[in-house]
Amino acid sequence: MAGQKEISGQALTQVETLNQQIAALREQLAALSAALDVSTKKGTESQQRISDLGQRLNVALAQHVQELSRYRSDFFGKLREILGNRPDMRIVGDRFVLQSEVFFDTGRADLKPEGRVELDAVANAIVGLEGQIPADIPWVLRVDGHTDVRPILFSQFRSNWDLSAARAISVVQYLIVKGVKPSRLVAAGFGEFQPIDPGVTEDAHRRNRRIEFKLTER
């Protein structure tokens, strides 16, 4: 009987210990559950804040695009006013286009005197525009050089790509001399690979040889 009592006492002690451990585990589980609820709530709030910030950023970007579009129209209008309506100048989409012959001789990237006169007007329009566009709009004037598809003969340039890039750089360098900030300019050469006229006539080749000015975001 004494032995059975001793075993019963040990069993009760073990049961009590197990009950205490179970109670402790329940408290830990409750604490973890509460912490998870708080974390989930914070996560939801964070996601909402991110979503709100994203929407505000999209609205701000859209406003910048609209503003830049308005200034682009002003820029094109100013150039038209200065240069007048002429057959070697046109607006194609968001680009102001002048034929390469206005600025350069065949196969050359040195600006002609009459080309400098035309660029003086572009420089004046850009310098005036710099003071109007808000500082938080990251705009640049991209100068694109384009050639026709025919290979270069007897030129210092190895390819049409080299020639188109050199012409764009010559234009940019002249605009800098005339007061346009270098940080507002980009020079790009496209060679013959972005024609606006798919034809193979001399008139088509002439249209494809061009310098384009595009007011765009950096």
Beta strands, then each sheet from edge to edge (+ up, - down):
strand 1: 89-92
strand 2: 95-99
strand 3: 139-146
strand 4: 185-189
strand 5: 210-217
sheet 1: 1+ 2- 5+ 3- 4-
end
